[in-house]
Amino acid sequence: ALRQLINELQPDLIQGPEPVANRLMLRAAWVVWQYHRRTGTPYFFPMFENRPLIVKFGTIVGFMMQFVLARYACDAAWVYVLNRGAKQTLQSLGIAQNKMFLAHWGNWGIDRREFFPAGNPPNGRGNHLAPPAARAKHPIVLFVGRLSSAKGVDTLLDAWVIVQRNLPAA
């Protein structure tokens, strides 16, 4: 359906999907890439994935996905890089720096080099979380993300047993 639609519309520029997001996006990226190869139509895409592909997919599939991403990104007109991990992945694949444009879209967790729960950071820089008096009386854990194992909710639920044992009021 996507192939037929792109062929009918004959776009001048395509925003392609991130090919490593899931199987559907991989197939859609293939269609975009094939159309580009046939017509020369430029495309760009956002890169969200902040984990190394070997970590996300395992060794065998991870290497295959690195190959796919490298070809797709190399042929793209540009890539919107949405976090440091995504940029590092593309750099490790040899994608030219001038193809990557940082568009800080979101934050995946807290960078512990910048934020500390109390006191001064070792290097004297960075922001501080709220002082202890402004915090809740009991520890609170907040999960923000899609409820799926890919987003770590299974890990959080497994860890909750340890949290409850050590911090029963949490």
ABEGO torsion letter per residue (X at the ends): XAAAAAAAAGBABBBBBBAAABAAAAAAAAAAAAAAAAAGBBBBBBBABABBAAAAAEAAAAAAAAAAAAAAAAABABBBBABAAAAAAAAAAGBBAAABBBBBABBBEBBAAABBABEBBAAGBEBBBBBAAABBABBBBBBBEBBBAAAGAAAAAAAAAAAAAABAAX
